[in-house]
Amino acid sequence: MIVDTILVVLMCIAPVQQPKEASQNRFTEAFEQADRQFNKKYKFDIEELKRAAHETAMQADEETKEEREKAMYPFIDVRELFIKSKL
């Protein structure tokens, strides 16, 4: 019991090590350069890709609207169950 108390006191008064400052990522420049080369070679337009993805999602939403409404339609009328349970 006394050993536990001594251990707790020592843990409380022991100096806490501060984390080292975050160093600069040495690969950042290389990644940025590779990214620029990729964009230059394949000429991807990020905004165009976002627009195309949005249009596709909207089209899929429209095409599956009827199926979603059917799937979300409640197959049990909860209000009717409560009325029947009171009888």
Number of C-alpha atoms within 10 A of each C-alpha: 6 7 8 9 10 11 11 12 11 11 11 10 8 9 8 8 6 6 6 6 6 6 6 7 7 8 9 10 10 10 11 11 12 12 12 12 12 12 13 10 9 8 10 11 10 10 9 10 11 11 12 12 12 12 12 12 12 11 12 11 12 10 11 11 12 11 9 11 10 11 10 9 8 9 8 8 8 10 9 9 10 10 9 9 8 6 5
